């Protein structure tokens, strides 16, 4: 051993074997102190590991309770007691049946006190063996900083913690904290949203209810249904791939309460994994994306004229030739070149007929009706990602004409779903919500249409699916009504006919409406390259059909019996069907 005597400025070399006894004693006690320091720190790490392991076992029991043993009758008191025991600072988010779709678990972060690190290279190499993806240069800079506290790795697992403890490196320690987890990954991503590293909400429900979620332990119950969401997500994901789209949307809404039962926007993301805020996967197409919807708007055009008694089902409209409005020619996608009844205008999806109906209503009344059913203002919803409709400030004759068939106005998919709900639920506009409703506040619903007009619209939508452009959604076991929509995408002051937005809005069961379903595909490609079958009848309609057939049993809707179906149909609908109206559109698949 090389020994030195004296102060730093006057050190003297002492040959080996001739050290004074007091120097040997100092070295001996110095070694003892170092050994005790290492053992003390290892002891602290063991204690922290024990605490975390206990928390981990409690967490495991909690997740079992929430995800396996959980039944629809989970009580708030149980969840509250668990949260209090774990002292978690953020409440759970549940679906309508009590399943936890966002929860908080205890976790630990690895940190270092650089002033206690004697060899940063050894620490870097040692941690690199445990965490292969760590940035070595960044870690080295942190360990050589002047700070007393630097994070090295967030959310360390129990297995990783054991390996760190075995290193026995002084200067490393743990911070016991929390982590927000999402048991179902990307299934609810655009609704639930995200939190940051400090567990603060940054998007979706997490952001909107951030204060509520951090101020109590009572779970937040949403209107979403886990089973329906999972099924719809699976079917829409398949359509997204099958039709090679750049985006897709699906929504299921309860027409009587306006509770959103399911909402999917693709592409989506896993909220537990941090991604760039500008990543396109974070864009919520269902509530923030605005689209020119095309022919689904014809429902609103017919409804506003029905409500003013300007037309009846038998009113005939001249569709023998294109219209010229302000120098612009308006024609049908599948022209019939004949007079069409109002029923046929919807069934054949006639632009010519829709424009004539809009002319009867007048531009001022058209705008007033669309405003009344919520299509001209941003929705009041419990997430920040809300799109405001885009429409002309000056409502000219030509604007009124194109808006009648869904061009020249852009709204979100949820706008369409909410508005269609008011057409079929008896004539009431009810504010849509992501929260589970026990009742509807008086200031959140209003009558926008008579019940008689609502019945007529249900009848017309049923004909569209039974024999018209939406016949691809017809199901023998369920009565379905709906409307197709195919719209060229606006581009550089005009429209790109090679890029389409296709959609289908459906209602089931149509004789006693319970749910509205909506499917939108952004730029679907034809499956067969030999033809150009890209319109909604070839993609959005069959997608919606599969969704209805699979989610109806989940929602408690039993297959129709022909006899009971006829008994439940309203007098108006029965009268129309009994007249034997044959308005088939076998060649019109829009």
N, C-alpha and C positions, 0 to 999 in steps of 0.2 A: 504494500500500500504506500502511495506517495503522500507524504504529509508536509504541511506548511505551518510555520509559526509566525506570529506577529500579525499586524494589521495588513490591509490590502496594499498599502504603499510600501511596506518594508517586510515583505515575506522572505523567510529563510527556508532553504531546503534542508530537510532532516532525513538522513539516510535510513533505509529500511532496517528495522530491528532495534533502532535506538530512540524510538518515540517515547516521550515522557508518558507516565501512567495516566495523567489527567487527560492527555489527548486521546489515548485509547478508550478511556471511559466515556469521553464525549462522543466518539464515533459509535461506541456500543449503544449508548442511549439514543443517539440520532437514528440508528437503524431500527431500534425498538419503536420510536415515535412514528417512523415511516410505515412500519408494519402495522401498527395500531391504526394509523390513518386509513390505510388500505382496507383493513378488516372492518373499520367503522363504516366506510362508504359502501363496502359490500353488504354489510348488515342493513344499511338504509335501503339499498336496492332490493334486498330480500324482503324487507317489510313492505315496500311499495308493490313488489311483485305479488306478495300475499294479498294485499288489499285489492289489487286489480283482479287477481284470480277469483276472489270472493265475489267481486262485482260482476265478473264474467259469468259465474255460475248463476247468480241472481238474474242476470240478463237472459241467460239461456232459458230459465224457467219462465221468464216474462214473455219471451218470444213464442215459447210453446203454448202459453196461455192465449196469446193473441192470434197465432196463426194455425194452431192445430186443434187445441181444445176449444178454441173460440166458437161460440154459437151466437146467433143473432141477438141473444138476450144479454150480452155483456153489459154490465152496469158501469156507470160513470164512477160509482164509489170504489169499485175494485181498481180501476185504472188510476184513480186519484191516490189510493193508498200505496200502490206500487211506485208511482212518481214521487210521492213524498219520501218513501223509504230510500229510493235511489237519489233523491234530491236533484232531479232533472229539471232544467230550467225552461224547456220548451215542450208544449203539449203535443199529443199525438193528433194526427189527422186521420179520420176514419171514413170509410164508404158508408152508404146509407144503412147497411146491415151490421155495422160495428167492426168491420175488418180494418186493421191498422194498415194504412197505405203510406204513412210517413211517421216515423218514430225516432226517439233519441236514445242513444246508448252511451254508457260510460266508456271512455277511451283514454289513452295516455299519449303524450308527445315526448319524444326524446329531445333533451336540450343539453347544452354544455356551458360551463363557466370557463372561457378561454384562459383566464388568469391561472387556473389550476391545471391546465393541460401542459405537460412537460415535453411531449413529443407529438406534434400534430400529424406528422407523416405516419407514425404508427397507428394513431387513431383513425386516420383516413383509410389506411389499408385494412384495418380490422373491421371497420364498419362497411367497407366495400364488399367484404365477403358475406356480410349479412344482408346488405341492401345493394345488389348489383347495379341497380339503375340510378344510384346516387351520382350527382355531378361532383366529381373529385375536386375540380378547381374551385367550385363554389364552396364546397365543404371546407377546403383548406383555407380559403380566405376568411370564412367565418371563425374558424378555430384560432386564427391569428389576429383577430380583431381586438380592439381595446374594450369591447363590451363585456359585461359580466353575465349576460344571458343571450344565447343565440339558439334558435331552433335548428335541430339537425334532421329530424324525421317526425312527421305527424302521423298519428294513428298507428302506433306500434302494436303488433299482435302479441299475445302472451308467449307464443313460441319465439318470436324475435326478441322479446324482453329477456327471456332466459339466456339466450345466446349473448346478449349484451352484458348481462350480469356476470357471465362466466369470463368475460374479458378482464374484469376487475380494474378498469381504468378510472382513476380519480378524475373528477371534473365533469363526469357524465351523470345526469340525473333525469327524473321524470316529472312531468306535469300532468296531474290527473284532471281530465276535462271531459267534454261530451262530443258526440258526433251524431249528425243527422243522417239517418239511413232510410232507404226506400225499398221495402221488401220485394216490390214487384218491378224494380228496375225502371225501364222507360215507359211502362204501361200508362202511367198517368202524368208523364213529364210536363206537358204543356198546360195542364190544369194546376197541379201541385206547385210547379216552379222549382226554385232553387234557394239555397242558403249559402252564405260565404263561410270562410274559415272560422269566423267568430260566431257562427250559428245565427246570423241575422238574415232575414228573408230578402232575397234580391229579385225574385220574379214570381209570377203566379199567385196562388193562394198564400204561399209562404210570405210573400212581400205584402200583400193586401191586408192580411191578418197578423202581421208581425207582432204588433203590440198585444193583441189578444192572446196569441200563442205563447208569448213570453211572460204574461202577467197572471197566468193561472195554470192549473193542472187538468182542468176538464177538457176532454178531447173535443175537437171540432168535427162535427158530423156533416159530411157533404151529401149531395143528392145522387152522386155517382153510384153505380152498381158494379161491383168487381166482376161478377160473372158476365154481365152484358158487355162491359168494357173489354174484357179479355177476348170474348168471342168476336166482337166487332173489329178489334185491333188485328186479330189473326186474319180475318177475311179481307180487310182493307190492305193489309201488308201483302197478301197474295195478289190482289188486284194491282197494287203498286208495282210489283215485279212483272206480273203477266202482261200488263199494258205499257210497261216501260215508261211510266210517267215521271215528271219531275217533282210532283207533289200530289197529295191526296188528303181528303177530309171526310169524316163521317160524324154525324151527330144524331143522337136519339133524345127526344124531348117528350115529357108527359104533357099532353095537351090540356089537361084539366088543372094542373098546378104550375106548369112551365118549369118544372124541375128538370135539369139537364141530367139524364140518366147515363149518357155516354158521350164523350167527345174525344176524337182522335185526330191528330194532325201529323202527317208524314212528309218528310222524314222527321224522326224524333231523336231523343237522346236520353242517356242515363243521368238523372239529376245528382247522383252521388259522385259523379266524375266531373271534375272541373274542365270546362271547355271555354274557348274564346267567346266573349259576349256577342261578337259579330258572326259567329258560326251560323250558317243557314239552317242547321237543324233546330236551332232555338226559336225560329220564326213560327209563331202560332197562326197557321193559315185559317183556322176555324173562327177566331175572334178578332184577329188583327189583319188578316189578308183581305183585300177588297177585289172583287171580281165583277165583271159584267156577266150576269147570270144567263142571259138569253131567254129562252121560251118559258122558263118557270114563272117569269113576270106576267105572262098572259093570264095566269090565275087572278092576279090582282086587278088586271084590266077588266076582265069579265065581272069580277066581284063588285067593283065600284059602279059599273053600269047596272048590274042587277039591283044593287042597293038603292039606286035612284029610279028604279022601274023604267029604265030606258030600253031595256031589252028583256026578252023572255027566252026560254029554251028553243022556241020555234022561230025566233027572229032570223030572217034570211039576209045574208050579206054577199055582195057581188065579189067573187074571187076569180072572175073569168080572165082578168088581165092584171099586170103589175100596176102599182100606183106610182105617181110622181109627186113627191112632196118636196117643195122648195128646190127643185132641180135634181133631186135624188130619187132614183128608181128603187122601189121596195117590192120584192117578190117573195114567193114561198120557196122553201127548200125543196119540197116535193109539190109542185104546183098541180092543182086539180082542174083549174080552168073551168070552174062552174060555180054556181051559187051554193053557199054553205050555210047551214044553220049554226047557231051559236055553239051547240054541242059539237058539231063537226069542226068548228074553228079551233077548239081545244084539242079534239081528237087527232086532227090532221096537223095541228100546230101551225095554223095559218098566220103569217105575218100580215098579210093583206087584210084579213078579217079583224085582227087585233087593232090595227091602225084605224079602221073604220069605227070600231067601238070606242076607241080613245077620242076620236073626233066628236062623237055624240056626247061624251062626258065633258069635254073641254079641258084645256090645259090647267086652268086654275083649280077646278074640282079634282083633276087627276093628282095634282101636287098635294092638295089638301088630304085626299084619302091616303096616299102613300105616307104622308106625315103622321096621320092618325094611327096607322098600324106599325109605326116605329121604323120606317125604312129611310128616313131622312135625318136621323140624329144618332149619335153614338149611344150604344146600349149601356145601361147602368148595370154593371156586372162586378163580381167580387174578385177580379184580377186586373192588373194594370194594363195588360196587353189588349187594348180596345181600339178597333179601327173605326174611323168616322166616315160615313158614306160620302162618295164623291159624285156630285151631280151638278148640272149647269145652274149658275146663279140666275141667268135669264132663261125662263122656261118658254121657249119659242114653240111654234107649231111643229117645226121639224124635230125639236127635242121631244115634244110630247109623243110624236109618232114613233120614234125609235125606242123611247122608254117603254112604250106599250108592249114591246116584245123583248125587253131586257137588254137593250144597247143604249149607250150614252149615260148610264148610271151604274156605279160600282158600289156594291155593299158586301158585307161579310157573310159567310155561310150561315152564321147564327142569326143574322137579320132575317134571312129568308125563312128559316125554320120557325122563328118566333112569329113572323107575320102569317105564315101558312096555318100555324096553330090557331090563330084568331079567326081564320076563315072556316074552320071545321068544328071548333069547340062550342058553337052556339053564338059566336060573334063577340067574344071577349078578348081584348088584348091584355095579357098578363106578363108582367116583367119576368124575363127568364132569370134563373138563379142556379148557382152551384151549391147552395145550401139545402139541406133537407128541411122541408116545410111541414109544419104541423097545421098551419092555416095560412091563408093569403091575406095580408094586410089590405085594408080598403084603398089605400093610396097606391097599390101596386097592380090594380086591374081596372079596366074600364070597358064599357060596351062600345064597339066600333062598327058593328053590323047587326042587322036583325037576325033572329034565329031562323026565319024563313029563308033568307039569303044564304045562311050557313048551310042549311039542308040542301039547297040547290047546288052549292059548290061541292058538297060531298058527292052528290049524284053525278055531277060532271066529271069529277076526278075518278070516280069508279068506272065511268065509261072509257076514260083514257086508258086505264089499265086493262079493262075487260076486252076492248076491241080497238084501241087506238095506238098511239106511238109508244105507250108504256106497257104494251101487252106482255113484254118480256118479264114483267114483275108479277104477272098474274099467278096466284097460287090457289090450287083447288081446295086446300084446307083452311085458308084464311082469306077474308074479303079485304082487298087492298085497293086504295085509290091513290092517284099521284099525277105527276106531270114531269115530262122530260125537258131538258134544256141543253142546247149545244150552241156555243158562242165563239166566234172568231176572236182571237186575242188582239187587243189594241196594240199598235206598234208604229212609232214614228209618224204620228198624226193620222194614221189610217188603221187598217186591220190586216192581220196576217192570216190568210185563209188556210195556211198549212199548219197553224197552231190553234188548237181548240181547248176550250174549257167545257167539259161535259158534266152534266149533273142530273140527278133524279131526286125529287122530293116526294115521299110517299106517306100515306096515313093508313094505319091499321089498328083494329078492324074498322073499315070505313063506315059500316052501318051504325057503329057505336064507338066513335073515335077514342082511342086511348093514347096512341103515340104517333109522333111525326118522326120520320127517319129521312136523313139527307146524306147523299153521297156525291162528292165532287172529285173529278180527276183532272189534273192539270197536264195538258199536252199528252194525252194517251196515244199510243201508236197502234196501228192495225195489227192483228195477229197474223193475218194472211197478207203477204206482200203483194199478192196478185190483185187484191181489191183495196179499196180505201175506206173500209168500215171503221170509222173513228168516232162517229157520233154516239150520243149517250145510250141509244138502244142496244149498242154492241158492247158496252163496257160498264157504265154507271148503273144501268137498269139491272143486268144480271147480278151485279155485285150487291145491290140493295135487296134483290130477291132472296139471295142466299142468307143475308143478314136477318131478314124478317123471319124466314123459316126456322132459323136456329135460335134467335133470341126470344121469339114469341113464347115458347114454353117456359123459358127462364122468367119471363115477366108475368107468368100465370095466365096467359091467353090460350084458351083451348081451341082446337080446330073447330071450324064452323060445321054445323050440321045443316044441310040444305033447308030442312023444314023449320028448324028454330031460327035460321038466318032470315028466312022470309018473314017470320013472325016479329023479329026484332027490327026489321027495316022500317024506317019512318013511312008514314002514309004517302008522302010525296015521292019517295024513291020507289016504293012498291007500284005506285000508279005509273011511273015512267017505265019501269021494267015490264009491267003487265001489258003495256001498249005494244010490246014487241018491237021496239025501235031497233033497227038493224043499221048501225052506222059503222060497220067494220072498216078498218084502214089497214088491210092485210099487206099492202105494199108500202105503207108509211111507217118506217122505223126511224125515228129522229134520234 
